[in-house]
Amino acid sequence: MGDFEREWGQSRADASGQQVDMRLNGTGAPAGPLAPGGSGTFGSTPAEKTAAAYTIENELEDKTKSSTEHADEATNTTVKGFDGWDTAAGLKKVADTWDKQVAVLMGRLGSEKIALRGASGLFVRNDIGLGDQFRPIGHSKLHGI
């Protein structure tokens, strides 16, 4: 018997004592929304997505806007108090940078709100579409065979 056959025979003998499984039913796979034994949910429900979008619109956006307006008023008053000083120019520059950052934040909040509402509708439409694909179309000639 050659070296290859001897090594191959030894490898097979060593492997025969080991249990090796590969299952498609998820045994050994980490639990998750789609794995057996998982939570059965896909991240969040449409109601949770709607609630998150509502929170963004009616709390985060509103509070960010009112906080920004309050900060702008206070900064403008301070800038007027330091009129003619380098401090006024520095505060004005900081306020301009702040306003740009707030605009980016507001844009991001708006995008997230729209995405949450869109995802919620997308999942519902996708579920309805898949359900429609599995419904029988009219009466088939195969019924009754």
N, C-alpha and C positions, 0 to 999 in steps of 0.2 A: 504494500500500500504506500502511495506517495505522500509527501509532506502535506499537500493540499487536502487530500482525503482525510488524513489523520487530524489536521486542524479543524476541518469542517465538521467531522464527526464529534470532536471534543466540544466545539461551539454549540452544536445541536444538543448534545447531552447537557451542557451547562444551561442552555435556554429552556430545556424541557421542564426543569424544576421551577421555573419562574412563571408567575401568572401574568399574562399580558392581555389586556382587554382594550377593545375599541368599540364603544357603543354609540349609536346614534340617538339613544334616548336620553342623553345628558348625564348618565351616571359618571360621576367624577368631575363633571363640569361645574364651574362656580355658579352659585345661584344668581339669578338675574331675572329681569322682567319676562324674558322669553324662555328661560330654562325651566325644566320640570322642578317643582318645589319652590320656584321663585315667587315673587310677590304678585305676579299676574297683572301688574300695571306697567304702563309704558311711560315712566318718568312722572307724568302728572296727567290728570284728567282735563278734559276741555273746561270744566268748571274752575279748576285750579288755574289754568292759563288765563281765563277770563278774569278771575279775581286778581291775579298778578298784574294784568294790564290795567285794571281799574285802580289798583294801588299806585301804579306808576302815574296814571293820569290825574288822580284826585288827591294824591298825597305828595309823591316825590316831585312831580313837575310843579305843582302849586307852591310847595314849601321852598323849592329851589328858587323859583321866580321871586317870591316875597322876600326871601333872605337876600337875594341879589339886590333887589330894589332898596332894602334897608341898608345894606353895605354901601351901595352907590350914594345914597343920601348922606350917610355919615362921612364917607370919603370926600364927597364934593364940599361939604361944610368944612372939613379939615383943610382941604386944598385952598379954599378961600381964606382961611385963617392964616395960612402960611404964604399968602400972595407976595410975590417978590423974592422969596427965598428959594434956594435949590431944593429944599424939602418939598415944596409944592409941585415942582416938575417931577420929582421922584415918585411922589404919591400918585400923580396923574398917570405916569407910566405903569405903575403897579395896577392901578384901577383899569387901565386899558387891557393889560394882560389878563386880569381877572375876568373882565367881560368876555374876552375871546374864549377863555377856558369854560366859562359858564355856557356860552353858545354851543361849544362842542358837547358839553355834558347834556344840555337840553336836546340837542340833535340825537345823541345816543339814547337817551331815555325815550324819545319819540320813536326811534327805530326799533327798540326792544318792545315797546308797546304794540307797534304794528306787527312785528314778527310773532309775538305771542298770540295775537288775535288771528293772524293768518294761519299759524300752525294749528290752532284749535280747529278752524274751519277746514283746513287741508286734511287733517286726520279723519274728521267726520265724513267729508266727501269721498275720501279714499275708502273708508269702510263701506259706505253705501255703494260705491262703484264695484268693489270686490263682491259684495253681496249680490248685486245685480248679475254679475258674471256667473254665479253659481245657481241662479234661479233658472228653471226650465223655460225655454222659449216656446210658447204655444203648445200645441199637441204634436208630439213626435209620432211618426209611423211605428216607432219601436215600442210605444206603450201597448201593453196587452200581449206582447210576444212572450 
